[in-house]
Amino acid sequence: MFASLNNACRRAAQLFITILTILIIGKLITLVPVMHQLELANTFKAAEMIWFLARLSALLVFYFFTRYLIDAIPSNGGALSFVKGIAEPLAALLIVIAVQALFWELLTPFVNAIGRTIYHSSAIILIVCASVWLVLRAYRYSAYLVDTVNNLSETLSRLIPQQKQVCAQCHTEIAAKAHFCSQCGHKTREPRCCTECGEAILEGQKYCQNCGTTLGKATGSNE
C-alpha cells in the first residue's frame, strides 16, 4: 500500500513539473519576435497559437496529474478521505471551466451570435453538472470532515487544563463551577446573595442589580 502511494506521489510530482515546463517553454517561445509577425489563416498570430497549444497540453497533463494525485491521498477515514472524495469532481469542474474558456478564444473569430449563444449555453450546462457532482460528493463525504472536527475538539479539550474542585462528601473531582456533585448529588456551593436585600447575584458582580449595594460583603443565602 505504501509503495503504491509513494509511486502515485512520484508520478504526480513528475506530471506537475511537466505542466510547469510546458507553460514556461510555451511562454518563452511566444517572446520570440518572429512569432508575432507570422500569421495562421490570416487570423491568429503564431505566438497566440503556440500559447494556446501550450495551455491545452498543460490541461491534458493536468488531468493525469489529478488522477495520480487522488491515488496518492490516503483513505484514513479522516479529513483526507473528504478531500479524496471531492477531488475528482473538483478537478473536473476546474478542467471544464479552463477548457471552455480556452476554446472560446479559438472560436471567437468564427462564430456568430447564434453560435455564441449555443457555445455559452453548452458551457454553462457542463459547469452546472460538474458543480452538482461536486456538491453531492461533498455531502456524501462530509461525515469524515465532521468526525475530524469532533476528534480535534476532543484533543484540544484534553490539552487545555480544566479547573476542578473536590466534592466534600465523596471526594470526586468535578468542574469548578458545578453547584452539585455529579456522583453523589451533594451541594457544593451556596448561591451568593446581597446582604441588604437578599437578591441572588452572580460571580463577578460588583453591585447588586436590585438595590445597588456594593457586593464586597455578599454572602451565601444560608448564612
Sequence and secondary structure as in RCSB ss.txt:
>XXXX:A:sequence
MFASLNNACRRAAQLFITILTILIIGKLITLVPVMHQLELANTFKAAEMIWFLARLSALLVFYFFTRYLIDAIPS
NGGALSFVKGIAEPLAALLIVIAVQALFWELLTPFVNAIGRTIYHSSAIILIVCASVWLVLRAYRYSAYLVDTVN
NLSETLSRLIPQQKQVCAQCHTEIAAKAHFCSQCGHKTREPRCCTECGEAILEGQKYCQNCGTTLGKATGSNE
>XXXX:A:secstr
 HHHHHHHHHHHHHHHHHHHHHHHHHHHHHTSGGGGT EETTTEEHHHHHHHHHHHHHHHHHHHHHHHHHHHS  
 SSHHHHHHHHHHHHHHHHHHHHHHHHHHHHHGGG  HHHHHHHHHHHHHHHHHHHHHHHHHHHHHHHHHHHHHH
HHHHHHHHHS   EEE TTT  EEETT SB TTT  B    EE TTT  B  TT SB TTT  BGGG EETT 
